[in-house]
Amino acid sequence: MTSMTSEDDRHLLLRIAREAIVAHVTRSTASLPPADLLTRPGAAFVTIHNRGELRGCIGHIEADEPLGRVIARCAVAACSLDPRFPVVAADELPHIDLELSLLTPLEPISGPADIEIGRHGLVVEKGARRGLLLPQVAVEWNWDATTFLAYTCHKAGLPRDAWTEGAQLWRFEAEVFGETAEGKSVI
């Protein structure tokens, strides 16, 4: 996928995410700097790791709000509202790494033949249940397209074969970049 942002943009977005988390955890305030990038609509996920272990991941999949606001809000939610984890504590702040995934619009698909591992993330929806897995998840776990669909169904709280039983399927791409605990960007 062609990069949607410049290196300076990526540094700015990572800084916004980190400052939002620090402000939330320390009960201080953070503000968004003026930048055209931050006012354009965007969809994104913020993933937090502490010493390499997943610590939170929350996102917004519709590009219907300004990207700067989406990144800041998702960063705070990832550190405080992910139901899988306790709230990030102040003593963890020096040890967390942030990863941002900027999402392209969703495209409907019919099944595994429409999925390229490492390129596509997935959304599965049936009834009131919806699950999303980012493109990097299938790579990290060495899944094929069918397994990726099954786990996305599972994430939605659906049977693993729900994708064959009338669930709606979408794919998307993501520009993924992050930092180390020292704040150095990695692409």
Secondary structure, DSSP 8 states (H G I E B T S, - for coil): ---SS-HHHHHHHHHHHHHHHHHHHHT--------HHHHSB-EEEEEEEETTEEEEEEEE-S--SBHHHHHHHHHHHHHHT-TTS----GGGGGGEEEEEEEE---EEE-SGGG--TTT-EEEEEETTEEEEE-HHHHHHHT--HHHHHHHHHHHTTS-TTGGGTT-EEEEE-EEEEEE-TT--EE-
